[in-house]
Amino acid sequence: MTPDLAPAAATALWLGILTSISPCPLATNIAAVSYIGRRVDRPRLVVFSAFTYSIGRALAYAAVCAVVVLGLLSVPGVSQFLQRYMNKLLGPLLVLVGMYLLGLLSSGFSTTAGSDDLRKKAAEGGAWGAALLGALFALSFCPVSAALFFGSLVPLSLQHGSKVVLPVVYGLGTALPVVVLALVAMGGTKALSNALKKVGTFEVWARRVTGVVFVAVGIYLSVRFVFLA
């Protein structure tokens, strides 16, 4: 990873963590925790399942982002447009995403990847089933994850020309809280319940702070590249 990509990677990691602990994705992640942590009698299997789940999420996000970025950059007109106007578009886009995180905007967008039967088979497929489950959950976009992925990560990847690294880091970020909660679940239901309460409280403040930062940075970029250009 080049030095100039490191700050972007840190941003992608944070966006992934924030996505994972947001209310809608957290519901699916709790289901994943229940699946991954069910074999408390075999700690190594829990750890390996958490690892494969993380890989599944990371690869799914990388694949989607690569398709979107390559698709946009492969069209000469679109590629030239983005190279010329990316900085101008990024400011207003960050403002919109920030407003959404602050609850000032709403959206009913959502997608579900895979049938219930496929998810059930994945849940019964051992550690490698965890990888498939991670990929399916990653592709099940809800408003928050869609806003952070398409509104923040994809523009970030376009800006840095990163078709793989940033999406993979984002995917690992979305899986990190799941891995931690799965390990906590090995300590019992009470430990998991306490951890989820702390995650819920942290998510509220993390989302608000991130929303404020996005709006502030978006306004700055808009003033610099739109109004003062």
Residue frames relative to the residue before (quaternion, step in Angstrom):
aa qw qx qy qz dx dy dz
M 1.0000 0.0000 0.0000 0.0000 0.00 0.00 0.00
T 0.3950 -0.7287 0.5098 0.2301 3.56 -0.78 1.04
P 0.6444 -0.5562 0.3584 0.3833 3.61 -1.13 0.62
D 0.6751 0.4993 -0.3081 0.4472 3.60 0.99 -0.79
L 0.6518 0.5043 -0.3179 0.4687 3.60 1.25 -0.35
A 0.5020 0.6911 -0.4093 0.3208 3.59 1.22 -0.42
P 0.6742 0.4706 -0.3276 0.4655 3.68 0.80 -0.82
A 0.6361 0.5203 -0.3255 0.4676 3.58 1.05 -0.77
A 0.6373 0.5230 -0.3217 0.4656 3.59 1.05 -0.77
A 0.6304 0.5188 -0.3267 0.4762 3.58 1.04 -0.78
T 0.6377 0.5164 -0.3171 0.4755 3.58 1.03 -0.79
A 0.6537 0.5130 -0.3089 0.4627 3.58 0.95 -0.91
L 0.6356 0.5261 -0.3253 0.4621 3.59 1.01 -0.82
W 0.6690 0.4944 -0.3007 0.4664 3.59 0.92 -0.90
L 0.6373 0.5190 -0.3292 0.4648 3.59 0.98 -0.81
G 0.6420 0.5235 -0.3209 0.4592 3.58 1.04 -0.75
I 0.6508 0.5036 -0.3118 0.4751 3.58 0.94 -0.88
L 0.6621 0.5052 -0.3064 0.4610 3.59 0.92 -0.92
T 0.6162 0.5390 -0.3392 0.4634 3.58 1.05 -0.75
S 0.6890 0.5242 -0.2830 0.4128 3.56 0.84 -1.01
I 0.7660 0.3709 -0.1987 0.4860 3.58 0.98 -0.81
S 0.4422 0.6619 -0.4775 0.3720 3.60 1.26 0.17
P 0.6998 -0.5382 0.2663 0.3870 3.60 -1.06 0.78
C 0.7132 0.4630 -0.2836 0.4433 3.61 0.73 -0.99
P 0.7047 0.4226 -0.2884 0.4916 3.66 0.74 -0.90
L 0.5975 0.5875 -0.3710 0.4004 3.59 1.06 -0.67
A 0.5980 0.5719 -0.3610 0.4301 3.58 1.09 -0.68
T 0.6879 0.4435 -0.2848 0.4989 3.60 0.92 -0.85
N 0.6381 0.5383 -0.3329 0.4385 3.57 1.07 -0.69
I 0.5942 0.5450 -0.3642 0.4660 3.59 1.13 -0.60
A 0.6214 0.5226 -0.3313 0.4806 3.57 1.08 -0.77
A 0.6464 0.5129 -0.3157 0.4684 3.57 1.03 -0.81
V 0.6277 0.5314 -0.3294 0.4638 3.58 1.02 -0.81
S 0.6391 0.5302 -0.3238 0.4535 3.57 0.97 -0.87
Y 0.6721 0.4904 -0.2900 0.4729 3.56 1.04 -0.82
I 0.7045 0.4786 -0.2725 0.4476 3.57 0.79 -1.06
G 0.7705 0.3978 -0.1979 0.4570 3.57 0.92 -0.93
R 0.4307 0.7375 -0.4481 0.2641 3.59 1.26 0.07
R 0.7067 0.4180 -0.2611 0.5076 3.60 1.16 -0.52
V 0.0016 0.8439 -0.5355 0.0329 3.55 0.64 1.15
D 0.6022 0.5653 -0.3577 0.4357 3.57 1.25 -0.36
R 0.7418 0.2919 -0.1878 0.5738 3.58 1.32 -0.21
P 0.2086 -0.8364 0.4956 0.1066 3.61 0.33 1.25
R 0.6403 0.5358 -0.3359 0.4360 3.59 0.98 -0.79
L 0.6393 0.5157 -0.3222 0.4707 3.57 1.05 -0.77
V 0.6178 0.5397 -0.3388 0.4607 3.60 1.04 -0.77
V 0.6722 0.4929 -0.2922 0.4689 3.57 0.90 -0.96
F 0.6730 0.4903 -0.3005 0.4653 3.60 0.91 -0.90
S 0.6432 0.5133 -0.3216 0.4684 3.60 1.00 -0.79
A 0.6284 0.5235 -0.3289 0.4721 3.58 1.03 -0.77
F 0.6419 0.5242 -0.3123 0.4643 3.56 1.05 -0.82
T 0.6991 0.4580 -0.2844 0.4697 3.61 0.81 -0.94
Y 0.5854 0.5570 -0.3628 0.4641 3.59 1.13 -0.63
S 0.6479 0.5225 -0.3048 0.4629 3.58 0.97 -0.92
I 0.6566 0.5096 -0.3041 0.4656 3.56 0.95 -0.92
G 0.6387 0.5383 -0.3237 0.4444 3.59 0.97 -0.84
R 0.6638 0.4880 -0.3024 0.4793 3.58 0.93 -0.88
A 0.6665 0.5220 -0.3078 0.4343 3.58 0.84 -0.99
L 0.6869 0.4801 -0.2903 0.4619 3.59 0.87 -0.93
A 0.6289 0.5370 -0.3400 0.4478 3.60 1.02 -0.74
Y 0.6775 0.4755 -0.2920 0.4793 3.58 0.88 -0.92
A 0.6338 0.5308 -0.3319 0.4543 3.58 1.00 -0.82
A 0.6544 0.5197 -0.3149 0.4501 3.58 0.96 -0.86
V 0.6716 0.4917 -0.3015 0.4652 3.60 0.88 -0.94
C 0.6828 0.4882 -0.2912 0.4590 3.56 0.85 -0.99
A 0.6365 0.5327 -0.3290 0.4504 3.59 0.98 -0.81
V 0.6455 0.5157 -0.3151 0.4671 3.57 0.98 -0.85
V 0.6770 0.4908 -0.2944 0.4628 3.59 0.90 -0.94
V 0.6919 0.4783 -0.2825 0.4612 3.58 0.83 -1.02
L 0.6735 0.4828 -0.3008 0.4721 3.59 0.87 -0.93
G 0.6327 0.5415 -0.3271 0.4467 3.56 1.02 -0.78
L 0.6877 0.4729 -0.2805 0.4740 3.56 0.95 -0.88
L 0.7226 0.4510 -0.2545 0.4579 3.57 0.91 -0.92
S 0.6266 0.5601 -0.3441 0.4187 3.60 1.17 -0.43
V 0.6349 0.4818 -0.3313 0.5050 3.58 1.24 -0.33
P 0.4567 -0.7352 0.4181 0.2761 3.62 -0.36 1.20
G 0.6814 0.4955 -0.2999 0.4475 3.58 0.83 -0.93
V 0.6709 0.4858 -0.2905 0.4790 3.56 0.96 -0.92
S 0.6388 0.5403 -0.3240 0.4416 3.57 0.96 -0.88
Q 0.6787 0.4775 -0.2869 0.4786 3.57 0.89 -0.92
F 0.6253 0.5413 -0.3306 0.4546 3.58 1.05 -0.78
L 0.6805 0.4872 -0.2885 0.4651 3.58 0.91 -0.94
Q 0.6393 0.5244 -0.3298 0.4555 3.58 0.98 -0.80
R 0.7122 0.4593 -0.2524 0.4670 3.55 1.03 -0.76
Y 0.8257 0.2595 -0.0944 0.4919 3.56 0.91 -0.92
M 0.3522 0.7745 -0.4807 0.2121 3.62 1.24 0.03
N 0.6787 0.4885 -0.2995 0.4594 3.60 0.86 -0.92
K 0.6524 0.5097 -0.3151 0.4640 3.57 1.06 -0.71
L 0.6817 0.4811 -0.2840 0.4725 3.58 1.07 -0.73
L 0.6164 0.6023 -0.3439 0.3729 3.57 1.06 -0.80
G 0.6301 0.5625 -0.3365 0.4163 3.60 0.97 -0.83
P 0.7123 0.4305 -0.2677 0.4854 3.63 0.66 -1.04
L 0.6275 0.5430 -0.3408 0.4420 3.59 1.05 -0.74
L 0.6541 0.5005 -0.3102 0.4748 3.60 0.97 -0.83
V 0.6134 0.5411 -0.3472 0.4587 3.58 1.04 -0.72
L 0.6681 0.5041 -0.2978 0.4592 3.59 0.91 -0.92
V 0.6606 0.4914 -0.3071 0.4773 3.59 0.94 -0.90
G 0.6444 0.5251 -0.3157 0.4575 3.58 0.99 -0.84
M 0.6458 0.5112 -0.3138 0.4724 3.58 0.98 -0.83
Y 0.6347 0.5187 -0.3327 0.4662 3.57 1.06 -0.73
L 0.6595 0.5059 -0.3100 0.4616 3.58 0.94 -0.86
L 0.6890 0.4636 -0.2724 0.4859 3.58 1.13 -0.63
G 0.5360 -0.6573 0.3876 0.3611 3.58 1.29 0.01
L 0.4757 0.6810 -0.4343 0.3484 3.58 1.24 0.29
L 0.7397 0.2294 -0.1624 0.6115 3.56 1.31 -0.28
S 0.1480 -0.7887 0.5900 0.0884 3.58 -1.15 0.49
S 0.0504 -0.7824 0.6205 0.0179 3.54 -1.27 0.49
G 0.3114 -0.7595 0.5430 0.1767 3.55 -1.09 0.71
F 0.3602 0.7641 -0.4701 0.2557 3.59 1.30 0.22
S 0.2208 0.7539 -0.6034 0.1371 3.56 -1.01 0.83
T 0.0979 -0.7712 0.6257 0.0648 3.56 -1.22 0.55
T 0.1798 -0.7624 0.6114 0.1119 3.55 -1.23 0.50
A 0.2039 -0.7952 0.5632 0.0942 3.56 -0.70 1.08
G 0.8280 0.1998 -0.1577 0.4997 3.56 -0.85 0.97
S 0.4769 -0.6631 0.5021 0.2842 3.54 -1.13 0.69
D 0.6701 -0.4807 0.3724 0.4256 3.56 -1.28 0.24
D 0.6354 0.5343 -0.3284 0.4504 3.58 1.05 -0.79
L 0.6531 0.5096 -0.3174 0.4614 3.58 0.99 -0.84
R 0.6487 0.5058 -0.3199 0.4701 3.58 0.98 -0.80
K 0.6399 0.5235 -0.3285 0.4566 3.57 1.02 -0.80
K 0.6515 0.5021 -0.3149 0.4736 3.59 0.98 -0.83
A 0.6316 0.5288 -0.3302 0.4608 3.58 1.04 -0.78
A 0.6648 0.5157 -0.2958 0.4523 3.56 1.01 -0.87
E 0.7095 0.4172 -0.2533 0.5083 3.57 1.22 -0.45
G 0.5785 0.6537 -0.3343 0.3553 3.56 1.30 0.01
G 0.5865 -0.6072 0.3752 0.3828 3.57 1.13 0.46
A 0.8129 -0.2572 0.1861 0.4883 3.55 -1.23 -0.47
W 0.6807 0.4668 -0.3042 0.4757 3.59 0.99 -0.75
G 0.5687 0.5577 -0.3816 0.4689 3.56 1.21 -0.38
A 0.5870 0.5755 -0.3582 0.4427 3.56 1.18 -0.60
A 0.6177 0.5402 -0.3391 0.4601 3.59 1.09 -0.72
L 0.6594 0.4900 -0.3005 0.4845 3.58 0.96 -0.88
L 0.6338 0.5294 -0.3250 0.4610 3.57 1.01 -0.83
G 0.6364 0.5287 -0.3225 0.4598 3.58 0.99 -0.82
A 0.6603 0.5036 -0.3040 0.4669 3.58 0.96 -0.86
L 0.6599 0.5075 -0.3089 0.4600 3.60 0.94 -0.87
F 0.6685 0.4839 -0.3023 0.4770 3.58 0.93 -0.86
A 0.6237 0.5446 -0.3441 0.4428 3.60 1.03 -0.72
L 0.7203 0.4447 -0.2401 0.4752 3.58 1.01 -0.84
S 0.5754 0.5517 -0.3847 0.4653 3.59 1.29 -0.01
F 0.0715 -0.8449 0.5302 0.0006 3.54 0.28 1.30
C 0.0986 -0.7316 0.6708 0.0716 3.53 -1.16 0.78
P 0.7623 -0.3968 0.2175 0.4627 3.65 -1.18 0.20
V 0.6888 0.4833 -0.3043 0.4465 3.61 0.82 -0.92
S 0.7019 0.4566 -0.2843 0.4670 3.59 0.78 -0.98
A 0.6280 0.5293 -0.3389 0.4589 3.61 1.07 -0.69
A 0.6536 0.5131 -0.3155 0.4583 3.58 0.98 -0.86
L 0.7013 0.4614 -0.2754 0.4684 3.58 0.90 -0.90
F 0.6859 0.4802 -0.2908 0.4630 3.59 0.99 -0.80
F 0.7853 0.3351 -0.1780 0.4892 3.58 0.58 -1.16
G 0.7193 0.4514 -0.2551 0.4623 3.58 1.09 -0.66
S 0.7856 0.2849 -0.1522 0.5277 3.60 1.16 -0.45
L 0.7346 0.4330 -0.2595 0.4533 3.59 0.67 -1.07
V 0.6679 0.5034 -0.3158 0.4480 3.60 0.84 -0.92
P 0.6618 0.4720 -0.3271 0.4818 3.67 0.85 -0.78
L 0.6259 0.5345 -0.3337 0.4595 3.58 1.06 -0.76
S 0.6605 0.4971 -0.2974 0.4777 3.58 1.00 -0.84
L 0.6368 0.5188 -0.3236 0.4697 3.57 1.02 -0.77
Q 0.6559 0.5347 -0.3079 0.4349 3.54 0.94 -0.92
H 0.7680 0.3344 -0.1709 0.5188 3.58 1.01 -0.84
G 0.4335 -0.7168 0.4510 0.3079 3.59 1.26 0.01
S 0.4590 0.6845 -0.4384 0.3586 3.57 1.15 0.61
K 0.1482 -0.8237 0.5450 0.0490 3.55 -0.34 1.26
V 0.7837 0.3110 -0.1434 0.5183 3.60 1.17 -0.51
V 0.6976 0.5216 -0.3057 0.3845 3.59 0.63 -1.14
L 0.7212 0.4466 -0.2702 0.4554 3.61 0.66 -1.04
P 0.6504 0.4964 -0.3369 0.4658 3.66 0.91 -0.74
V 0.6405 0.5166 -0.3295 0.4629 3.60 1.01 -0.78
V 0.6434 0.5081 -0.3170 0.4769 3.59 0.97 -0.86
Y 0.6284 0.5261 -0.3260 0.4712 3.59 1.01 -0.83
G 0.6635 0.5152 -0.3011 0.4514 3.58 0.91 -0.93
L 0.6480 0.4992 -0.3139 0.4820 3.57 1.00 -0.81
G 0.6223 0.5421 -0.3338 0.4555 3.57 1.10 -0.69
T 0.6578 0.5009 -0.3150 0.4660 3.59 1.01 -0.77
A 0.6986 0.4702 -0.2683 0.4679 3.58 1.13 -0.63
L 0.5239 0.6852 -0.4004 0.3094 3.59 1.15 -0.59
P 0.6873 0.4586 -0.3152 0.4669 3.66 0.76 -0.86
V 0.6123 0.5487 -0.3515 0.4476 3.59 1.09 -0.68
V 0.6396 0.5233 -0.3169 0.4655 3.56 0.97 -0.87
V 0.6638 0.5038 -0.3012 0.4634 3.58 0.91 -0.96
L 0.6826 0.4857 -0.2911 0.4620 3.59 0.89 -0.94
A 0.6160 0.5409 -0.3477 0.4550 3.59 1.07 -0.68
L 0.6590 0.4872 -0.3040 0.4858 3.57 1.01 -0.79
V 0.6271 0.5228 -0.3312 0.4729 3.59 1.08 -0.74
A 0.6195 0.5718 -0.3368 0.4194 3.58 1.05 -0.83
M 0.5771 0.5856 -0.3773 0.4262 3.56 1.17 -0.48
G 0.6434 0.5253 -0.3143 0.4598 3.58 1.27 -0.39
G 0.6810 -0.4832 0.2861 0.4700 3.58 1.27 -0.03
T 0.6967 -0.4933 0.3395 0.3950 3.54 -1.33 0.35
K 0.6477 0.5341 -0.3280 0.4332 3.59 0.93 -0.85
A 0.6518 0.5127 -0.3111 0.4643 3.58 0.95 -0.88
L 0.6545 0.5066 -0.3074 0.4696 3.58 1.01 -0.84
S 0.6396 0.5349 -0.3211 0.4491 3.58 0.97 -0.85
N 0.6634 0.4954 -0.2995 0.4742 3.58 0.93 -0.90
A 0.6484 0.5211 -0.3166 0.4559 3.57 1.00 -0.83
L 0.6558 0.5154 -0.3111 0.4555 3.59 0.97 -0.83
K 0.6161 0.5341 -0.3454 0.4645 3.60 1.05 -0.69
K 0.6667 0.4929 -0.2980 0.4731 3.56 0.96 -0.88
V 0.6251 0.5339 -0.3325 0.4623 3.58 1.05 -0.77
G 0.6462 0.5332 -0.3152 0.4459 3.58 0.97 -0.88
T 0.6680 0.4886 -0.2960 0.4769 3.58 0.94 -0.88
F 0.6585 0.5128 -0.3047 0.4589 3.56 0.94 -0.91
E 0.6362 0.5584 -0.3284 0.4189 3.59 0.98 -0.87
V 0.6330 0.5453 -0.3369 0.4341 3.57 0.94 -0.89
W 0.7235 0.4304 -0.2480 0.4793 3.57 0.79 -1.01
A 0.6311 0.5310 -0.3387 0.4528 3.59 1.02 -0.76
R 0.6591 0.5052 -0.3086 0.4637 3.58 0.97 -0.85
R 0.6572 0.5096 -0.3127 0.4589 3.59 0.96 -0.83
V 0.6672 0.4940 -0.3039 0.4674 3.57 0.89 -0.93
T 0.6545 0.5045 -0.3110 0.4694 3.58 0.94 -0.88
G 0.6370 0.5344 -0.3237 0.4515 3.58 0.99 -0.82
V 0.6577 0.5010 -0.3047 0.4729 3.57 0.94 -0.88
V 0.6495 0.5118 -0.3119 0.4679 3.59 0.96 -0.89
F 0.6487 0.5197 -0.3197 0.4549 3.60 0.93 -0.88
V 0.6623 0.4976 -0.3092 0.4671 3.58 0.90 -0.91
A 0.6651 0.5120 -0.3043 0.4504 3.58 0.91 -0.93
V 0.6809 0.4680 -0.2849 0.4860 3.59 0.89 -0.96
G 0.6375 0.5362 -0.3248 0.4478 3.57 1.01 -0.79
I 0.6445 0.5044 -0.3157 0.4801 3.58 1.00 -0.81
Y 0.6412 0.5279 -0.3207 0.4554 3.58 0.97 -0.88
L 0.6843 0.4775 -0.2885 0.4697 3.60 0.87 -0.97
S 0.6349 0.5335 -0.3285 0.4521 3.57 1.03 -0.77
V 0.6584 0.5001 -0.3042 0.4732 3.57 0.95 -0.90
R 0.7046 0.4854 -0.2706 0.4412 3.58 0.89 -0.97
F 0.8189 0.3004 -0.1362 0.4698 3.58 0.74 -1.06
V 0.7043 0.4297 -0.2678 0.4975 3.60 1.20 -0.35
F 0.7996 0.3310 -0.1588 0.4752 3.54 0.64 -1.17
L 0.7585 0.3537 -0.2007 0.5091 3.60 1.08 -0.66
A 0.4676 0.6920 -0.4401 0.3298 3.58 1.29 -0.03
